[in-house]
Amino acid sequence: MKKILIIVSTKFGYDGITNVVTNYYIYQNHKDLRMDILTINPVDEKLRKSMRENGDFNFVLPYRNQNPLKYFLKLIFIIKKGNYQIVHAHGGSCTLAVEMLAARIAGVKVRIAHSHNTASDYSTINNLLRPIFLKNYTVGFACGKEAGEWLYAGRKFEVINNGIDVEKFSYNEISRKEFRERYHLQNKYVIGHIGRFNMQKNHEKLITIYEEISKQREDAVLVLIGDGELREKIQRMAKEKQLDVRFIGLSDEIPKWLQAMDILVFPSLFEGLPVAIVEAQASGLPCILSDTISPMTAITDLVKFVGLKADDSVWAEEVISVKERDRKQERKIITARIKEHHFDIKENCKEVLERYEELICQR
């Protein structure tokens, strides 16, 4: 029985890393595989149910930022007691040094760091921990080329795609109609964004872009899905500007929201390879992205990049000028395209399992 401990170093919710870990767990073949997950808050009910059925366990250590030493010592204890062959930790910076060092002290020979970003909100801490991180991980995974180059500082790494259930996100005309009616979005031009309200996602830029769009399209409405420390600030900003912005919060209905939207806009300051953009393309949704996001994101011709420093009016024009696509007619072509680029979670899970087996044998 192979024993793997997955560690999520960020809050478990409905964000990118959460979706990646959830997908790789739920769609994995759990025969002859024990896969526990350690988080800083409980996993959601969907994942918890799947874990119960498989006999796996969710450890919760809510001390990483509040009490790093307590978190570190408890983490060593859990890893030692679990006798894991692999510790696979997901994060976005060299703070993964904490998990990698704990795994090394606990005697784990295969210590996988998994990069999901191309920069850090906490550059000072990131730089301080980089030497410890580089000394203690043994295998580097990354969601994309840029994310790997940034975290591993010239060392070798492997790109592991942020796979999705392609059929689940494929365009559904009935779902689109029902969802738009439920949220009173009929005859609206729905601009969407999915992501945590933090500095990285650049919601302030998104609001000012939408302000420009509103001057030209009275039917435009901005839908923001997610939560985070900057949500209240962005809500005040939208209110002051008297803009029609819908704050949905966290949602487990992302596939339906993507059907309901007309375009996705991502003016992020930095990104790895956002799973939301892969999901959006699977649903046939045009995407306007900042040029700081990996070009690997452009799996289909639905994606267009705009300079992050470009004026809001330039962004607005790009959003408004996107031609309407026949999402129903393009569905099969888009599905095939995403699978060809190896973003089908079912195939990705097989590849990851094979890689786990190889690493265990090598050690």
C-alpha positions in Angstrom: 0.0 0.0 0.0 1.5 3.3 -1.1 1.1 6.1 1.5 1.1 9.7 0.4 0.6 12.8 2.4 -0.7 15.8 0.5 -0.2 19.2 2.2 -2.0 22.4 1.2 -0.2 25.3 2.6 -2.9 27.9 1.8 -6.5 28.2 3.0 -8.7 25.4 1.6 -11.7 26.9 -0.1 -12.7 27.2 -3.8 -9.5 28.7 -5.2 -7.0 27.4 -7.7 -4.8 25.2 -5.5 -7.9 23.8 -3.7 -9.5 22.8 -7.0 -6.3 21.2 -8.2 -5.8 19.1 -5.1 -9.5 18.2 -5.0 -9.5 17.1 -8.6 -6.3 15.0 -8.2 -7.8 13.3 -5.2 -11.4 12.6 -6.4 -10.4 11.4 -9.9 -7.5 9.3 -8.6 -7.5 5.5 -8.6 -7.3 4.7 -4.9 -6.8 1.0 -5.2 -3.6 0.2 -3.4 -3.1 3.9 -2.5 -3.5 5.7 0.9 -3.7 9.5 0.3 -4.2 11.6 3.4 -4.5 15.4 3.2 -3.2 18.0 5.6 -4.7 21.5 5.6 -5.0 24.6 7.7 -8.8 24.4 7.7 -11.2 21.5 7.1 -11.7 20.4 3.5 -15.2 20.8 2.0 -17.9 18.2 2.3 -17.5 16.9 -1.3 -13.9 16.0 -0.7 -14.5 14.8 2.9 -17.1 12.3 1.7 -14.8 10.9 -0.9 -12.0 10.6 1.7 -14.2 8.8 4.1 -15.2 6.3 1.4 -11.5 5.6 0.7 -10.5 5.3 4.3 -8.3 8.4 4.1 -7.9 11.2 6.7 -7.9 15.0 6.7 -5.5 16.5 9.3 -6.1 20.1 10.2 -3.3 22.2 11.7 -4.5 25.8 11.9 -1.2 27.2 13.2 1.0 27.9 10.1 0.9 31.7 10.3 -0.3 32.2 13.9 2.3 29.8 15.5 4.8 28.4 12.9 6.8 26.5 15.5 3.7 24.7 16.8 2.7 23.9 13.3 6.2 22.6 12.4 6.4 20.3 15.4 2.9 18.9 15.0 3.6 18.3 11.3 6.8 16.3 12.0 4.7 14.2 14.5 2.0 13.5 12.0 4.4 12.6 9.2 6.5 10.3 11.4 3.4 8.5 12.8 1.9 8.1 9.3 5.0 6.4 7.9 4.5 8.1 4.5 6.6 7.3 1.5 5.9 10.6 -0.1 5.1 14.1 1.1 3.6 16.3 -1.6 3.2 19.9 -0.6 1.3 22.5 -2.7 2.0 26.2 -2.4 3.2 29.4 -4.1 6.5 30.3 -2.5 9.6 29.2 -0.6 7.5 29.1 2.6 7.2 25.4 1.4 10.6 25.1 3.2 8.6 24.5 6.4 6.9 21.4 5.0 10.0 20.1 3.2 12.2 20.4 6.3 9.6 18.8 8.5 9.3 15.9 6.0 13.1 15.5 6.0 13.3 15.5 9.8 10.5 12.9 9.8 12.6 10.6 7.6 10.6 10.9 4.3 12.9 10.4 1.3 10.5 11.7 -1.4 9.7 15.3 -0.7 7.7 16.9 -3.5 7.3 20.7 -3.7 4.5 21.8 -6.1 4.7 25.4 -7.4 1.5 27.2 -8.2 2.7 30.8 -8.7 5.3 33.0 -10.3 5.8 35.5 -7.5 5.0 36.0 -3.8 3.1 38.5 -1.8 5.7 38.1 0.9 9.0 38.7 -0.9 11.2 39.2 2.2 10.1 35.9 3.9 10.3 34.1 0.5 13.9 35.2 0.1 14.9 34.3 3.6 13.5 30.8 3.3 14.8 30.1 -0.2 18.1 28.5 0.9 16.3 26.2 3.3 13.7 25.3 0.7 16.3 24.5 -2.0 18.2 22.3 0.4 15.2 20.2 1.6 12.9 19.4 -1.3 13.9 16.4 -3.5 11.4 16.7 -6.4 10.0 19.8 -8.0 6.6 20.0 -9.6 5.0 23.1 -11.1 1.7 24.0 -12.7 3.5 25.6 -15.6 6.9 26.5 -17.0 7.1 30.0 -15.5 6.0 28.8 -12.0 8.8 26.2 -12.1 11.4 28.6 -13.3 10.6 31.1 -10.5 10.5 28.7 -7.5 13.3 26.3 -8.4 15.9 28.9 -9.4 17.3 27.2 -12.4 17.0 23.6 -11.1 15.1 20.8 -12.9 11.4 20.5 -12.4 8.4 18.7 -13.9 5.3 20.4 -15.2 2.1 18.8 -13.9 -1.0 20.2 -15.6 -3.9 21.6 -13.6 -6.3 19.0 -15.0 -10.0 19.3 -15.1 -13.1 17.2 -15.8 -13.6 18.4 -19.3 -17.1 17.1 -19.8 -18.2 18.7 -16.5 -17.3 22.2 -17.9 -18.4 21.7 -21.5 -21.0 24.3 -22.7 -24.6 23.6 -21.7 -27.2 25.9 -23.3 -30.0 24.8 -20.9 -27.8 25.4 -17.9 -26.8 28.9 -19.2 -30.5 29.9 -19.7 -31.6 28.6 -16.3 -28.7 30.2 -14.4 -29.1 33.6 -16.0 -32.8 33.6 -15.2 -32.1 32.6 -11.6 -29.7 35.5 -11.1 -31.7 38.0 -13.3 -29.0 38.2 -15.9 -31.2 38.0 -19.0 -30.2 40.5 -21.7 -27.0 41.3 -19.8 -23.4 41.2 -21.0 -21.9 39.2 -18.1 -18.2 39.9 -17.4 -16.8 37.3 -15.0 -13.9 36.8 -12.7 -13.1 33.9 -10.3 -10.4 34.2 -7.7 -9.4 35.2 -4.2 -9.7 38.8 -3.3 -6.0 39.6 -2.7 -3.3 41.8 -4.2 -2.3 39.2 -6.8 -5.7 39.1 -8.5 -5.7 42.9 -9.0 -9.4 43.5 -8.5 -8.9 47.3 -8.3 -7.7 47.2 -11.9 -10.7 45.0 -12.9 -13.1 47.5 -11.3 -11.6 50.5 -13.2 -11.7 48.4 -16.5 -15.3 47.6 -15.9 -16.0 51.3 -15.2 -14.8 52.1 -18.7 -16.8 49.2 -20.2 -20.0 50.5 -18.5 -19.6 53.9 -20.2 -20.0 52.0 -23.6 -22.3 49.1 -22.7 -25.2 49.8 -20.4 -26.1 46.1 -20.3 -22.7 45.2 -18.8 -22.6 43.6 -15.4 -19.5 42.3 -13.5 -19.8 39.1 -11.5 -17.0 38.4 -9.0 -16.8 34.9 -7.5 -14.5 34.4 -4.5 -13.6 35.7 -1.1 -10.6 37.1 0.7 -9.1 39.9 2.7 -9.7 42.6 0.1 -13.3 41.9 -0.6 -14.7 44.7 1.5 -12.4 47.2 0.0 -13.4 46.2 -3.5 -17.1 46.4 -2.5 -16.7 49.9 -1.2 -14.9 50.9 -4.4 -17.7 49.5 -6.6 -20.3 51.2 -4.5 -18.5 54.6 -4.6 -18.4 54.3 -8.4 -22.0 53.3 -8.5 -21.2 50.2 -10.6 -23.4 47.1 -11.1 -21.1 44.5 -9.5 -22.4 41.2 -8.2 -20.3 39.8 -5.3 -21.1 36.1 -5.2 -18.6 34.9 -2.6 -17.4 31.3 -2.6 -19.4 29.0 -4.8 -19.5 25.3 -5.6 -21.4 26.1 -8.8 -18.5 27.3 -10.9 -19.4 25.2 -14.0 -22.9 26.8 -14.1 -21.5 30.3 -13.6 -19.1 29.8 -16.5 -22.0 28.9 -18.7 -23.8 32.0 -17.6 -20.9 34.4 -18.3 -20.1 36.0 -21.7 -16.4 36.7 -21.0 -13.8 36.1 -18.3 -11.3 38.9 -17.5 -8.1 38.3 -15.5 -5.8 41.4 -15.0 -3.6 39.5 -12.5 -0.3 40.9 -11.3 1.2 37.4 -11.5 -0.1 33.8 -11.9 1.0 30.3 -12.3 -1.5 28.5 -14.6 -5.0 29.4 -13.2 -7.3 26.3 -13.3 -10.2 28.7 -13.7 -9.0 29.8 -17.1 -8.7 26.2 -18.2 -12.3 25.6 -17.0 -13.5 28.7 -18.8 -12.0 27.6 -22.1 -13.7 24.2 -21.6 -17.0 26.0 -21.4 -16.3 27.9 -24.6 -15.8 31.2 -22.8 -13.6 34.0 -24.3 -10.8 35.1 -21.9 -9.0 38.4 -21.7 -5.8 38.0 -19.6 -2.9 40.1 -18.5 0.4 39.4 -20.2 1.9 38.3 -16.8 -0.1 35.0 -17.1 1.7 32.0 -18.6 1.2 31.7 -22.4 0.7 28.0 -21.7 -2.8 29.1 -20.5 -3.8 29.7 -24.2 -4.9 26.1 -24.9 -7.5 27.5 -27.4 -8.0 30.6 -29.5 -10.4 31.8 -26.9 -7.6 33.5 -25.0 -6.2 36.9 -25.7 -3.4 38.7 -23.7 -3.3 42.4 -22.9 -0.4 44.3 -21.4 -0.9 44.8 -17.7 0.2 48.4 -17.9 -2.2 49.2 -20.8 -4.8 51.9 -20.1 -8.2 50.8 -18.8 -9.7 52.0 -22.1 -7.5 49.6 -24.0 -8.7 46.7 -21.8 -12.3 47.9 -22.2 -12.0 47.9 -25.9 -10.6 44.4 -26.0 -13.5 43.1 -23.9 -16.2 44.9 -25.9 -14.7 43.9 -29.3 -14.7 40.2 -28.6 -17.0 38.6 -31.2 -19.8 36.3 -30.0 -18.9 32.6 -30.4 -21.2 29.7 -31.1 -20.3 27.9 -28.0 -22.7 25.0 -28.7 -21.2 24.4 -32.2 -17.6 24.7 -30.9 -18.1 22.4 -27.9 -16.6 19.2 -29.4 -13.7 21.0 -31.0 -12.8 22.7 -27.7 -13.1 19.5 -25.7 -10.8 17.7 -28.1 -8.3 20.6 -28.0 -8.1 20.5 -24.2 -7.6 16.8 -24.1 -4.9 17.1 -26.8 -3.0 19.5 -24.5 -3.2 17.0 -21.6 -5.5 18.9 -19.3 -8.0 15.9 -18.9 -7.9 15.1 -15.2 -8.5 11.4 -15.6 -5.4 11.0 -17.8 -3.4 13.4 -15.5 -4.2 11.3 -12.4 -2.8 8.2 -14.1 0.4 10.0 -14.9 0.8 11.3 -11.4 0.2 7.9 -9.9 2.8 6.4 -12.2 5.3 9.2 -11.2 4.6 8.4 -7.5 5.4 4.7 -8.1 8.6 5.6 -10.0 9.8 7.9 -7.2 9.1 5.3 -4.5 11.1 2.7 -6.4 14.0 5.0 -7.0 14.4 5.7 -3.3 
